[in-house]
């Protein structure tokens, strides 16, 4: 609003009092609006967080039946192939979370605490730091710089929710994630990873094989964003009849990976169908390529 030009007048005590009163009311109104905004944000429903996660993951990681608020709530954690997927798989029980605002190193932080009886029995603590044009997520809070700690364990059958080829393989076994510490940073929409993490797939079996189990495997992720290096992914076999290997990189949020699968001596016939599903056959091997 454009105020009309005022003519000069002599300042009197009552005019000063009126101006001070107006200023006071303005600040009171601003304070009231700010307080109402903070109160609304504090009571923001958990469904808001569920909607944000679904959008960020392309409908692959979902918080179903969300209850509570953004700051303290619970939900059923679901893997899906995307919006409207038919093979979505939910973990047993509910994932509970709390978000606690704080201040560290001269800036705001948010501490995220996760609990789930099936898969996070010791809980998981992470710290998010917002910044200009991005954010940073560090953890776990209990990690040692040299000794990896178990962050969580999940049933391998959960992967079937991602659709092809997992819903055909129908894997069983356990996925265990460990790390001595890591940092994920988003800069202008691009993700960068620093530190290391290791996903072990233990006692893996699949419906397409007559073998009671296929083996144990390790997927190692390492990166150093400060040097501008892309994160490196290495797949290796710890033991088992199905031999998996490969390596790749994660750069600009995209994974490029090349590997292979083959049967140990004496297991070729039992694994023939499985190898046909895993990748393009080249003799006794199946080639795996992502990205």
C-alpha positions as a Python dict, from the first residue, in 0.01 Angstrom:
ca = {
    (1, 'X'): (0, 0, 0),
    (2, 'X'): (134, 346, -95),
    (3, 'X'): (85, 602, 176),
    (4, 'X'): (-9, 966, 77),
    (5, 'X'): (255, 1232, 133),
    (6, 'X'): (216, 1392, 476),
    (7, 'X'): (261, 1761, 549),
    (8, 'X'): (512, 1855, 819),
    (9, 'X'): (367, 1935, 1160),
    (10, 'X'): (504, 2009, 1501),
    (11, 'X'): (575, 1694, 1703),
    (12, 'X'): (370, 1678, 2018),
    (13, 'X'): (392, 1424, 2305),
    (14, 'X'): (56, 1267, 2218),
    (15, 'X'): (171, 1203, 1857),
    (16, 'X'): (486, 1024, 1980),
    (17, 'X'): (275, 816, 2213),
    (18, 'X'): (44, 718, 1927),
    (19, 'X'): (339, 618, 1704),
    (20, 'X'): (494, 408, 1980),
    (21, 'X'): (161, 238, 2042),
    (22, 'X'): (123, 158, 1671),
    (23, 'X'): (475, 11, 1656),
    (24, 'X'): (405, -199, 1963),
    (25, 'X'): (89, -340, 1807),
    (26, 'X'): (275, -420, 1486),
    (27, 'X'): (540, -620, 1671),
    (28, 'X'): (272, -793, 1876),
    (29, 'X'): (89, -894, 1559),
    (30, 'X'): (409, -1024, 1400),
    (31, 'X'): (486, -1218, 1715),
    (32, 'X'): (137, -1366, 1719),
    (33, 'X'): (162, -1474, 1353),
    (34, 'X'): (509, -1624, 1407),
    (35, 'X'): (388, -1811, 1714),
    (36, 'X'): (87, -1946, 1528),
    (37, 'X'): (313, -2058, 1242),
    (38, 'X'): (549, -2239, 1477),
    (39, 'X'): (259, -2404, 1658),
    (40, 'X'): (112, -2524, 1327),
    (41, 'X'): (451, -2658, 1214),
    (42, 'X'): (498, -2838, 1546),
    (43, 'X'): (160, -3011, 1503),
    (44, 'X'): (220, -3095, 1135),
    (45, 'X'): (75, -3444, 1077),
    (46, 'X'): (296, -3744, 1002),
    (47, 'X'): (124, -3776, 663),
    (48, 'X'): (324, -3473, 548),
    (49, 'X'): (647, -3660, 610),
    (50, 'X'): (506, -3971, 438),
    (51, 'X'): (415, -3765, 130),
    (52, 'X'): (761, -3607, 115),
    (53, 'X'): (939, -3943, 139),
    (54, 'X'): (717, -4098, -128),
    (55, 'X'): (789, -3810, -366),
    (56, 'X'): (1166, -3811, -296),
    (57, 'X'): (1192, -4189, -352),
    (58, 'X'): (972, -4202, -659),
    (59, 'X'): (714, -4406, -471),
    (60, 'X'): (965, -4679, -379),
    (61, 'X'): (999, -4615, -4),
    (62, 'X'): (670, -4548, 174),
    (63, 'X'): (548, -4467, 523),
    (64, 'X'): (207, -4639, 528),
    (65, 'X'): (-54, -4587, 800),
    (66, 'X'): (143, -4289, 933),
    (67, 'X'): (40, -4168, 1280),
    (68, 'X'): (145, -3881, 1502),
    (69, 'X'): (330, -3573, 1379),
    (70, 'X'): (628, -3494, 1161),
    (71, 'X'): (833, -3457, 1481),
    (72, 'X'): (718, -3771, 1661),
    (73, 'X'): (530, -4050, 1488),
    (74, 'X'): (525, -4402, 1353),
    (75, 'X'): (436, -4585, 1033),
    (76, 'X'): (467, -4914, 848),
    (77, 'X'): (777, -4909, 626),
    (78, 'X'): (705, -5034, 274),
    (79, 'X'): (916, -5106, -36),
    (80, 'X'): (741, -5071, -372),
    (81, 'X'): (827, -5059, -740),
    (82, 'X'): (654, -4723, -773),
    (83, 'X'): (310, -4563, -746),
    (84, 'X'): (33, -4824, -770),
    (85, 'X'): (274, -5120, -755),
    (86, 'X'): (113, -5457, -681),
    (87, 'X'): (407, -5632, -515),
    (88, 'X'): (471, -5380, -235),
    (89, 'X'): (619, -5541, 76),
    (90, 'X'): (583, -5411, 432),
    (91, 'X'): (816, -5479, 722),
    (92, 'X'): (663, -5631, 1035),
    (93, 'X'): (572, -5392, 1312),
    (94, 'X'): (601, -5014, 1299),
    (95, 'X'): (891, -4777, 1249),
    (96, 'X'): (893, -4501, 1513),
    (97, 'X'): (1080, -4173, 1475),
    (98, 'X'): (1150, -3850, 1659),
    (99, 'X'): (1295, -3528, 1518),
    (100, 'X'): (1462, -3292, 1765),
    (101, 'X'): (1576, -2944, 1649),
    (102, 'X'): (1910, -2825, 1785),
    (103, 'X'): (2210, -2600, 1727),
    (104, 'X'): (2571, -2705, 1660),
    (105, 'X'): (2880, -2549, 1502),
    (106, 'X'): (2704, -2217, 1456),
    (107, 'X'): (2404, -2353, 1269),
    (108, 'X'): (2072, -2535, 1311),
    (109, 'X'): (2054, -2915, 1318),
    (110, 'X'): (1785, -3181, 1343),
    (111, 'X'): (1852, -3508, 1526),
    (112, 'X'): (1666, -3805, 1379),
    (113, 'X'): (1610, -4110, 1600),
    (114, 'X'): (1465, -4431, 1455),
    (115, 'X'): (1335, -4740, 1637),
    (116, 'X'): (1189, -5064, 1500),
    (117, 'X'): (1173, -5391, 1689),
    (118, 'X'): (1231, -5615, 1386),
    (119, 'X'): (1516, -5434, 1221),
    (120, 'X'): (1657, -5154, 1441),
    (121, 'X'): (1664, -5317, 1784),
    (122, 'X'): (1939, -5083, 1910),
    (123, 'X'): (1791, -4778, 1744),
    (124, 'X'): (1959, -4552, 1490),
    (125, 'X'): (2058, -4189, 1540),
    (126, 'X'): (2138, -3950, 1254),
    (127, 'X'): (2197, -3575, 1240),
    (128, 'X'): (2069, -3355, 957),
    (129, 'X'): (2216, -3011, 893),
    (130, 'X'): (2027, -2779, 657),
    (131, 'X'): (2221, -2527, 449),
    (132, 'X'): (2194, -2292, 155),
    (133, 'X'): (2092, -2494, -149),
    (134, 'X'): (2118, -2832, 21),
    (135, 'X'): (2156, -3038, 337),
    (136, 'X'): (2393, -3284, 506),
    (137, 'X'): (2311, -3611, 686),
    (138, 'X'): (2573, -3767, 914),
    (139, 'X'): (2576, -4078, 1128),
    (140, 'X'): (2545, -4302, 1298),
    (141, 'X'): (2587, -4125, 1631),
    (142, 'X'): (2722, -4443, 1795),
    (143, 'X'): (2978, -4514, 1523),
    (144, 'X'): (3353, -4543, 1584),
    (145, 'X'): (3598, -4398, 1327),
    (146, 'X'): (3764, -4739, 1297),
    (147, 'X'): (3513, -5004, 1413),
    (148, 'X'): (3196, -5054, 1205),
    (149, 'X'): (2870, -5088, 1398),
    (150, 'X'): (2553, -5265, 1289),
    (151, 'X'): (2299, -5006, 1177),
    (152, 'X'): (2016, -5247, 1102),
    (153, 'X'): (1902, -5589, 979),
    (154, 'X'): (1623, -5650, 732),
    (155, 'X'): (1472, -5964, 572),
    (156, 'X'): (1592, -6015, 214),
    (157, 'X'): (1234, -6106, 122),
    (158, 'X'): (1155, -5732, 160),
    (159, 'X'): (1332, -5673, -175),
    (160, 'X'): (1047, -5845, -359),
    (161, 'X'): (852, -5525, -311),
    (162, 'X'): (1077, -5353, -569),
    (163, 'X'): (928, -5562, -848),
    (164, 'X'): (1134, -5714, -1131),
    (165, 'X'): (1358, -5911, -1093),
    (166, 'X'): (1322, -5939, -715),
    (167, 'X'): (960, -6055, -724),
    (168, 'X'): (1067, -6339, -954),
    (169, 'X'): (1377, -6436, -753),
    (170, 'X'): (1187, -6418, -422),
    (171, 'X'): (1505, -6404, -214),
    (172, 'X'): (1525, -6509, 150),
    (173, 'X'): (1796, -6445, 404),
    (174, 'X'): (1914, -6139, 596),
    (175, 'X'): (2047, -5798, 489),
    (176, 'X'): (2281, -5642, 746),
    (177, 'X'): (2410, -5284, 715),
    (178, 'X'): (2726, -5175, 900),
    (179, 'X'): (2932, -4856, 896),
    (180, 'X'): (3206, -4680, 1095),
    (181, 'X'): (3048, -4349, 991),
    (182, 'X'): (2927, -4174, 679),
    (183, 'X'): (2804, -3843, 544),
    (184, 'X'): (2549, -3785, 269),
    (185, 'X'): (2538, -3433, 130),
    (186, 'X'): (2294, -3275, -114),
    (187, 'X'): (2442, -2983, -307),
    (188, 'X'): (2215, -2813, -562),
    (189, 'X'): (2013, -3133, -597),
    (190, 'X'): (2316, -3364, -634),
    (191, 'X'): (2400, -3627, -373),
    (192, 'X'): (2757, -3686, -255),
    (193, 'X'): (2875, -3963, -22),
    (194, 'X'): (3172, -3965, 216),
    (195, 'X'): (3288, -4245, 446),
    (196, 'X'): (3206, -4611, 410),
    (197, 'X'): (2919, -4854, 455),
    (198, 'X'): (2882, -5226, 394),
    (199, 'X'): (2570, -5428, 317),
    (200, 'X'): (2602, -5802, 377),
    (201, 'X'): (2348, -6045, 235),
    (202, 'X'): (2364, -6355, 453),
    (203, 'X'): (2219, -6705, 405),
    (204, 'X'): (2064, -6602, 75),
    (205, 'X'): (1831, -6845, -105),
    (206, 'X'): (1598, -6806, -404),
    (207, 'X'): (1287, -6984, -527),
    (208, 'X'): (1438, -7048, -872),
    (209, 'X'): (1714, -7269, -737),
    (210, 'X'): (1691, -7620, -595),
    (211, 'X'): (1982, -7545, -363),
    (212, 'X'): (1888, -7480, 2),
    (213, 'X'): (2103, -7166, 1),
    (214, 'X'): (2309, -6969, -250),
    (215, 'X'): (2571, -6798, -35),
    (216, 'X'): (2681, -6488, 156),
    (217, 'X'): (2769, -6161, -19),
    (218, 'X'): (2917, -5818, 52),
    (219, 'X'): (2833, -5485, -113),
    (220, 'X'): (3083, -5217, -4),
    (221, 'X'): (3033, -4843, -59),
    (222, 'X'): (3316, -4590, -10),
    (223, 'X'): (3348, -4224, -102),
    (224, 'X'): (3527, -3895, -37),
    (225, 'X'): (3317, -3597, -144),
    (226, 'X'): (3586, -3350, -30),
    (227, 'X'): (3811, -3474, -309),
    (228, 'X'): (3529, -3468, -559),
    (229, 'X'): (3551, -3843, -610),
    (230, 'X'): (3247, -4048, -709),
    (231, 'X'): (3145, -4311, -453),
    (232, 'X'): (3271, -4661, -536),
    (233, 'X'): (3058, -4975, -513),
    (234, 'X'): (3218, -5322, -496),
    (235, 'X'): (3025, -5653, -492),
    (236, 'X'): (3199, -5971, -377),
    (237, 'X'): (3113, -6325, -266),
    (238, 'X'): (3201, -6437, 86),
    (239, 'X'): (3103, -6799, 25),
    (240, 'X'): (2848, -7001, -169),
    (241, 'X'): (2759, -7182, -490),
    (242, 'X'): (2645, -6865, -667),
    (243, 'X'): (2952, -6649, -732),
    (244, 'X'): (2879, -6276, -763),
    (245, 'X'): (3131, -6000, -836),
    (246, 'X'): (3140, -5652, -983),
    (247, 'X'): (3211, -5286, -927),
    (248, 'X'): (3071, -4947, -1014),
    (249, 'X'): (3035, -4583, -919),
    (250, 'X'): (2768, -4346, -793),
    (251, 'X'): (2808, -4002, -948),
    (252, 'X'): (2553, -3719, -975),
    (253, 'X'): (2301, -3943, -799),
    (254, 'X'): (2323, -4217, -1062),
    (255, 'X'): (2459, -4571, -1023),
    (256, 'X'): (2668, -4730, -1297),
    (257, 'X'): (2759, -5090, -1221),
    (258, 'X'): (2901, -5386, -1413),
    (259, 'X'): (2938, -5736, -1272),
    (260, 'X'): (2885, -6102, -1331),
    (261, 'X'): (2731, -6413, -1179),
    (262, 'X'): (2842, -6770, -1229),
    (263, 'X'): (2796, -7110, -1068),
    (264, 'X'): (3063, -7281, -863),
    (265, 'X'): (3191, -7612, -1000),
    (266, 'X'): (2925, -7881, -959),
    (267, 'X'): (2634, -7631, -923),
    (268, 'X'): (2588, -7537, -1289),
    (269, 'X'): (2264, -7733, -1346),
    (270, 'X'): (2103, -7621, -1020),
    (271, 'X'): (2170, -7253, -1097),
    (272, 'X'): (2100, -7244, -1472),
    (273, 'X'): (1750, -7092, -1444),
    (274, 'X'): (1863, -6841, -1183),
    (275, 'X'): (2153, -6719, -1398),
    (276, 'X'): (1911, -6662, -1687),
    (277, 'X'): (1710, -6423, -1467),
    (278, 'X'): (2007, -6241, -1311),
    (279, 'X'): (2155, -6111, -1637),
    (280, 'X'): (2242, -6163, -2002),
    (281, 'X'): (2409, -6497, -2052),
    (282, 'X'): (2760, -6517, -2192),
    (283, 'X'): (2859, -6879, -2180),
    (284, 'X'): (2863, -6999, -1821),
    (285, 'X'): (2832, -6647, -1687),
    (286, 'X'): (2546, -6397, -1652),
    (287, 'X'): (2646, -6034, -1710),
    (288, 'X'): (2500, -5768, -1480),
    (289, 'X'): (2479, -5406, -1592),
    (290, 'X'): (2304, -5114, -1422),
    (291, 'X'): (2301, -4762, -1560),
}
